[in-house]
């Protein structure tokens, strides 16, 4: 697309288009939608006054310049809103204000609904043409949804609202402003005319809804989840929400893979479903010479030839003609599914293997779409050897039938391919298999051709990953040397290497060093004058450059700093790379990362753009539109000097109750990976990137730091890792964040087989891996600890995020003691340092350090200067030379609160502010930032956690102002902080210095 400047209006138009295109219409009886121009609307539901632009936590706390909710958008349209009804809501809200909860993760998932009377509803029905009902839910970190009223289920007041309104109005429209699917049994109870999921659409969400309601845009969003009749119908529900361990007994049968195989009758709305204002016909056929018996037996990489035979990998090629047969313009999503033979492994009845979206088609217009399906997409992973090829991707012999349609249920057969003998697509090695015995689901054929649920023992681990690591310590030299030439970056992605020198599929490399992995080759040489720029220029190898670093330097290198590090953009999540003066002296820059999937979170109060949430983006099924949106996001990252966005989130919707589903795309790994890859490609065009997260199995928020996922290797490969694999191979991902939870015995950050054997060895990944904030790691058989950074580095988790001060080891990690004890080697720390440095060479932070600011950066800096916010209301304080106390009663500490003090000083100089504060009533993981700014320049962000419950005094030094007036602003990014004292005292007088200078001048004269 090639934007040259940051155009906030075009950014907003793109986000608005996404919000509209992600809207999923489930029902439109009698063609009640679109609404007619000038239609009189009675708007029900307090959500009209409390629009949820996103969820909460790191995935949603974006400070925006505005939010256009549904009501605001309708008020600016041709529709006429019932103001008498609105007045009743406003009066009720005076006594029932919005409940923000207490601090981090404290906001309730719903807000109390106004009880309605039959008289009020009937009066509105007599004065209005159509009722629009808004049901709203938020979601977020540290708290799951629950199968209770006000979360997954409707409240009694919401049920009454639907009953009364649907009974009184002939035309009713229900809008679901939610982050994830909710229980939908109420649709048949009350039978509203229309029902639409409008999700959490970001700051332009209301305008997107308006475009759909008015008919300016025909809805084309599709469900990325199956909506079943009851939460108990989801096979994962029984193993969701445990305090210690979840058995993934449903195995690969998640979402539609389960329902289409075993429980078709339990489905209310199938995966991929979504209505339009028009109709479409599809004519699909499989291309001649496509696939039958011709799949290559090698291992095709994404879009490339076979690694073994060098020939082009065979594909199934589908050609689909889509014709708009209705009376309105619109887009359609074509979805391709495969029914693979059951074979020895067992398969789902349907698996999504391709999709494409049309352009907007006028009535009568047609478009031909081509969907190419590589063999790899159709393969199954044999983790047991049942198909005769353990630890391999295989196509079992039999008939492969391909279905094409507009959802999984309505898709019809378009062709088939027959494979005579089982084909091995890729031979790998066992990795990440479970150590806890459990039974997993498998289809059992019935006499009528249907399948019933049966179970088999999940294959357990047969390989000791610790021994594997020890065996391969002698072979990590090449991983350290790697490729440091930025010209090797993946085209269009900004990825730092092509995989040169990376381990092959077995995790091995060509070169070898001493068996200890830390011999003379890796000894510290001391400072030889090399800088990182010398590596870039090819004057010195990465290995020789890093050899200059001491063990202490390397220990600092793997420590990210934050939250709200003053070394990078204010209010952001973390800093990494050159976090000490010694590291910076070697020319190692400091990179900046910021939350999150719904837009840039800056706790200092800086403004950013709030985008539609992951569920909405996924529902668009539109990779091109997602790319367009994230090009704007890339420019915004560059404008704010942020190198990586901590997103997209690409975990699967294993169960509807996961509180963080709003950030993620789908229950399906294929659409998840494709949408993530689109975002990464877009950001990479401006040499910034996203950090794909949470690797892996972040399937619940309750006890997310400790609850273990016990999952088969097959389910990991085919579902929970697949989206990440697509993002790496097709999106050029080069920043990954591990999850908090353990998987099959190892906390994710210490999982060697997941991070080294699979991610780097088998997928060829060359980027960095970071922990989630304050994550744990473990040695096998032991509990996870945040201090166990050595275990992280052994696994090739390169960065522990975060510590307050890397040089001081403020987190008290075990790096140095473990190096001295031989529990981890210097070579392993060097390997992580090499990964970090190769990443840093691709960043704008490195270019700035080298004085190579681009014209684009200068343009974006000018835009940033124009966006500085005003101070607003002021509290005037006279400051005597002896100092003063600021009135703490004038300091509001709620989420998003701020106060600005106008300080009128009698004596100019450096003033010291002593702020005594603490956090009260928050969970241990709460993040409570306070940002202090002076004359629009940020001085410091104090970031406390829920563990900071004792009073502490922070010191902030104010700079002298040219005049005797200066402005001090306090901004609270999150509630929960208490201020006991704020004392201002003169630290160093400039007046005395001036008097001394004048006296000296007079004396010399």
NORFENZI-V388717 format. One record per pair of residues at least 24 apart in sequence whose C-alpha atoms are under 7 Angstrom apart, sorted by the first residue. I is the first residue (numbers start at 1). J is the second residue. Records with the same first field share a line. If there is no record, write none. Layout:
I=J ; J
This chain:
4=856
5=859 ; 860
6=635 ; 860
11=629 ; 632
12=204
14=629
15=204 ; 611 ; 612 ; 629
16=204 ; 205 ; 207 ; 208
17=208
18=617
19=201 ; 205 ; 208 ; 612 ; 616
20=208 ; 209 ; 211 ; 212 ; 217 ; 219
21=219 ; 220 ; 221 ; 620
22=221 ; 616 ; 617 ; 619 ; 620
23=196 ; 197 ; 198 ; 219 ; 220 ; 221
24=196 ; 197 ; 198 ; 219 ; 220 ; 221 ; 222 ; 223 ; 274
25=195 ; 196 ; 197 ; 219 ; 274 ; 275
26=195 ; 196 ; 274 ; 275
27=193 ; 194 ; 195
28=193 ; 194 ; 195
29=193 ; 194
32=171 ; 193 ; 194
33=213
34=213 ; 214 ; 215
35=213 ; 214
36=214
37=78 ; 79
38=78 ; 79 ; 80
39=79 ; 80 ; 129
40=79 ; 80 ; 81 ; 128 ; 129 ; 130
41=79 ; 80 ; 81 ; 82 ; 128 ; 129 ; 130 ; 131 ; 132
42=81 ; 82 ; 124 ; 128 ; 130 ; 131 ; 132
43=131 ; 132 ; 133
44=132 ; 133 ; 134
45=113 ; 133 ; 134 ; 135
46=113 ; 114
47=134 ; 135 ; 136
48=134
52=138 ; 177 ; 200
53=200 ; 201 ; 202 ; 203 ; 205
54=200 ; 201 ; 202 ; 598 ; 613
55=138 ; 139 ; 140 ; 179 ; 662
56=139 ; 140 ; 141
57=105 ; 140 ; 141
58=595 ; 596
59=595 ; 596 ; 597 ; 598 ; 663
60=598
61=601
62=599 ; 600 ; 601 ; 602 ; 608 ; 610
63=601 ; 605 ; 606 ; 607 ; 608
64=607 ; 608 ; 609 ; 610
65=607
66=203
67=203 ; 204
68=203 ; 204 ; 205 ; 206 ; 207
69=205 ; 206
70=206 ; 207 ; 209
73=206 ; 207 ; 210
74=210
82=128
85=124
102=975 ; 976
103=922 ; 974 ; 975 ; 976
104=922 ; 926 ; 927 ; 974
105=140 ; 141 ; 142 ; 143
109=137 ; 138 ; 139 ; 150 ; 151
110=136 ; 137 ; 138 ; 150 ; 151
113=157 ; 158
115=157
116=161
118=164
121=164 ; 165 ; 168
122=168
125=168 ; 169
130=169 ; 171 ; 172
131=169 ; 171 ; 172 ; 173
132=172 ; 173 ; 174
133=173 ; 174 ; 175
134=174 ; 175 ; 176 ; 177
135=175 ; 176 ; 177
136=176 ; 177 ; 178
137=177 ; 178 ; 179
138=178 ; 179
139=179 ; 659 ; 660 ; 662
140=659 ; 660
141=659 ; 660 ; 701
142=701 ; 702
143=659 ; 701 ; 702
144=657 ; 658 ; 659 ; 700 ; 701 ; 702
145=657 ; 658 ; 659
146=657
152=182 ; 183
153=182 ; 183
162=190
163=190
166=190 ; 192
179=615 ; 662
180=615 ; 661 ; 662
181=656
183=230
185=229
199=616
200=612 ; 613
201=611 ; 612 ; 613 ; 616
202=610 ; 611 ; 612 ; 613
203=610 ; 611
205=612
218=276 ; 277 ; 329 ; 330
219=275 ; 276 ; 277
220=274 ; 275 ; 276 ; 331 ; 332
221=274 ; 619 ; 620
222=272 ; 273 ; 274 ; 619 ; 620
223=271 ; 272 ; 273 ; 274 ; 619
224=271 ; 272 ; 618 ; 619 ; 666 ; 667
225=255 ; 271 ; 666 ; 667
226=255 ; 256 ; 269 ; 270 ; 271
227=267 ; 268 ; 269 ; 270
228=266 ; 267 ; 268 ; 269
229=266 ; 267 ; 268
233=266
236=654 ; 655
237=655
241=700 ; 702
243=703 ; 707
244=706 ; 707 ; 708
245=707 ; 708 ; 709
246=708 ; 709 ; 710
247=709 ; 710 ; 711
248=710 ; 711
249=439 ; 440 ; 441
250=440 ; 441
251=440 ; 441 ; 712 ; 715
252=715 ; 719
253=348
254=654
255=667
257=348 ; 349 ; 350 ; 351
258=348
260=349 ; 350
261=348 ; 349 ; 451
262=451 ; 452 ; 453
270=407 ; 408 ; 409
271=407 ; 408
272=406 ; 407 ; 408
273=406 ; 407
277=328
278=326 ; 327 ; 328 ; 329 ; 330
279=324 ; 325 ; 326
280=322 ; 323 ; 324 ; 325 ; 326
281=322 ; 323 ; 324 ; 325
282=320 ; 321 ; 322 ; 323
283=320 ; 321 ; 322
284=318 ; 319 ; 320 ; 321 ; 404 ; 414
285=318 ; 319 ; 320 ; 414 ; 415
286=317 ; 318 ; 319 ; 414 ; 415
287=317 ; 318 ; 319
290=315 ; 316 ; 317
291=315 ; 316 ; 417
292=417 ; 418 ; 419
293=417 ; 418 ; 419 ; 420
295=375
297=423 ; 424 ; 425
298=424 ; 425 ; 426
299=425 ; 426
302=729 ; 730
314=374 ; 375
315=372 ; 373 ; 374 ; 375
316=372 ; 373 ; 374
317=370 ; 371 ; 372 ; 373
318=370 ; 371 ; 372
319=368 ; 369 ; 370 ; 371
320=368 ; 369 ; 370
321=366 ; 367 ; 368 ; 369
322=366 ; 367 ; 368
323=364 ; 365 ; 366 ; 367
324=361 ; 362 ; 363 ; 364 ; 365 ; 366
325=363 ; 364
326=363
327=363
328=362 ; 363
329=360 ; 361 ; 362 ; 363
330=360 ; 361 ; 362
331=357 ; 358 ; 359 ; 360 ; 361
332=357 ; 358
333=357 ; 358 ; 406 ; 621
334=404 ; 405 ; 406
335=404 ; 405 ; 406 ; 407
336=402 ; 403 ; 404 ; 405
337=402 ; 403 ; 404
338=400 ; 401 ; 402 ; 403
339=400 ; 401 ; 402
340=399 ; 400 ; 401
341=398 ; 399 ; 400
343=396
344=386 ; 387
345=386 ; 387
346=442 ; 443
352=670
353=377 ; 378
357=621 ; 622
376=425
381=714 ; 717 ; 718
382=714
383=459 ; 713 ; 714
384=459
391=427 ; 428 ; 429 ; 430
392=424 ; 426 ; 427 ; 428
393=424 ; 425 ; 426 ; 427
394=422 ; 423 ; 424 ; 425
395=422 ; 423 ; 424
396=422 ; 423
397=421 ; 422
428=505 ; 506
429=506
431=753 ; 757
432=713 ; 744 ; 753 ; 754
433=460 ; 461 ; 712 ; 713 ; 744
434=460 ; 461 ; 710 ; 711 ; 712 ; 744
435=460 ; 461 ; 744 ; 745
436=710
458=712
465=752 ; 753
472=508
473=515 ; 516 ; 517
474=512 ; 513 ; 514 ; 515 ; 516 ; 517
475=508 ; 509 ; 511 ; 512 ; 513
477=511 ; 512 ; 513
478=502 ; 509 ; 511
479=831
480=543 ; 830 ; 831 ; 834
481=541 ; 542 ; 543
484=535 ; 536 ; 542 ; 838
485=536
486=841 ; 842
490=732
492=681 ; 684 ; 685
493=680 ; 681 ; 684 ; 685 ; 731 ; 732
494=684 ; 685 ; 687 ; 842
495=732 ; 733 ; 734
496=767 ; 838 ; 839 ; 842
497=766
499=764 ; 765 ; 766
502=761 ; 764
503=761
504=761 ; 762
505=761 ; 762
506=761 ; 762
507=757 ; 761 ; 762
517=825 ; 827
518=825 ; 826 ; 827
522=547 ; 826 ; 827
523=547
524=548 ; 549 ; 550
530=586
531=586 ; 587
532=586 ; 587 ; 588
533=587
542=834
546=830
553=583
554=829 ; 830 ; 833
555=815 ; 816
556=806 ; 807
557=833
558=798 ; 799 ; 800
559=799 ; 800 ; 801 ; 802 ; 803 ; 806
560=799 ; 800 ; 801 ; 802 ; 803
561=801 ; 802 ; 803 ; 804 ; 805 ; 806
562=802 ; 803 ; 804
563=943
564=941 ; 943
566=940
568=592
569=640 ; 641
570=602 ; 604
571=602 ; 603 ; 604 ; 941
572=601 ; 602 ; 603
574=802
577=836
579=806
580=807
589=840 ; 845 ; 846 ; 849
590=845
591=643 ; 840 ; 845
592=642 ; 643 ; 644
593=642 ; 643 ; 644 ; 645 ; 646
594=642 ; 644 ; 645 ; 646
595=645 ; 646
596=645 ; 646 ; 647
597=646 ; 647 ; 648 ; 649 ; 663
603=929 ; 973
604=930 ; 931 ; 941 ; 971 ; 973
605=971 ; 973
613=662 ; 663
614=662 ; 663 ; 664 ; 665
615=662 ; 663 ; 664 ; 665 ; 666
618=665 ; 666 ; 675
623=675 ; 678
626=678 ; 679
627=678 ; 679 ; 682
630=679 ; 682 ; 683
631=682 ; 683
634=683 ; 686 ; 688
635=686
639=857 ; 860 ; 861 ; 864
643=688 ; 689 ; 843 ; 844
644=688 ; 689 ; 690 ; 691
645=689 ; 690 ; 691
646=690 ; 691
647=690 ; 691 ; 692 ; 693
648=676 ; 690 ; 691 ; 692 ; 693
649=692 ; 693 ; 694
650=692 ; 693 ; 694 ; 723
651=694 ; 696 ; 697 ; 698 ; 720
652=720
654=699
658=699 ; 700 ; 701
659=700 ; 701
669=719 ; 722 ; 723
670=723
672=723
673=723 ; 724 ; 726 ; 727
674=726
676=727
677=726 ; 727 ; 730 ; 731
678=731
680=731 ; 732 ; 733
681=731
687=842 ; 843 ; 844
688=843
690=735
691=735 ; 736 ; 737
692=735 ; 736 ; 737
693=736 ; 737 ; 738
694=737 ; 738 ; 739
695=737 ; 738 ; 739
696=720 ; 721 ; 738 ; 739
698=739 ; 741
704=740 ; 741
705=740 ; 741
706=741 ; 742
707=741 ; 742
708=741 ; 742 ; 743 ; 744
709=742 ; 743 ; 744
710=743 ; 744
711=744
725=763
728=765
734=766 ; 767 ; 768
735=767 ; 768 ; 769
736=768 ; 769 ; 770
737=769 ; 770 ; 771 ; 772
738=770 ; 771 ; 772
739=771 ; 772
740=772 ; 775 ; 776
745=780
746=778 ; 780
747=776 ; 777 ; 778 ; 784
749=777 ; 792 ; 797
750=777 ; 778 ; 791 ; 792 ; 795
751=795
752=795 ; 796
755=795 ; 796 ; 797
756=795 ; 796
767=835 ; 839
768=798 ; 835 ; 836 ; 839
769=797 ; 798 ; 799
770=797 ; 798 ; 799 ; 800 ; 801
771=799 ; 800 ; 801
772=801
773=801 ; 802
774=801 ; 802
787=811 ; 812 ; 813 ; 814
788=813 ; 814
789=813 ; 814 ; 815
790=814 ; 815 ; 818 ; 824
793=828 ; 829 ; 832
794=824 ; 828
796=832
798=832
871=900
873=900
874=900 ; 901 ; 902
875=900 ; 901 ; 902
876=901 ; 902 ; 903
877=901 ; 902 ; 903 ; 904
878=903 ; 904 ; 905
879=903 ; 904 ; 905 ; 906
880=905 ; 906
881=906 ; 907 ; 986
882=985 ; 986
883=984 ; 985 ; 986
884=983 ; 984 ; 985
885=982 ; 983 ; 984
886=982 ; 983
888=979 ; 980 ; 981 ; 982
893=972 ; 975 ; 977
894=972 ; 974 ; 975 ; 976
895=972 ; 973 ; 974 ; 975
896=971 ; 972 ; 973 ; 974
897=971 ; 972
898=969 ; 970 ; 971 ; 972
899=969 ; 970 ; 971
900=967 ; 968 ; 969 ; 970
901=967 ; 968 ; 969
902=965 ; 966 ; 967 ; 968
903=965 ; 966 ; 967
904=964 ; 965 ; 966
905=964 ; 965
906=964
907=989 ; 991
908=960 ; 964 ; 989 ; 990 ; 991
909=960 ; 986 ; 988 ; 989 ; 990
910=957 ; 958 ; 959 ; 960 ; 986 ; 987 ; 988 ; 989
911=957 ; 958 ; 984 ; 985 ; 986 ; 987 ; 988
912=955 ; 956 ; 957 ; 958 ; 984 ; 985 ; 986 ; 987
913=955 ; 956 ; 957 ; 982 ; 983 ; 984 ; 985
914=953 ; 954 ; 955 ; 956 ; 982 ; 983 ; 984
915=953 ; 954 ; 955 ; 981 ; 982 ; 983
916=951 ; 952 ; 953 ; 954 ; 979 ; 980 ; 981 ; 982
917=951 ; 952 ; 953 ; 977 ; 978 ; 979 ; 980
918=948 ; 949 ; 950 ; 951 ; 952 ; 977 ; 978 ; 979
919=946 ; 948 ; 949 ; 976 ; 977 ; 978
920=949 ; 976 ; 977
922=946 ; 976
928=973 ; 974 ; 975 ; 976 ; 977
929=972 ; 973 ; 974
930=970 ; 971 ; 972 ; 973
931=970 ; 971 ; 972
932=968 ; 969 ; 970 ; 971
933=968 ; 969 ; 970
934=967 ; 968 ; 969
935=966 ; 967 ; 968
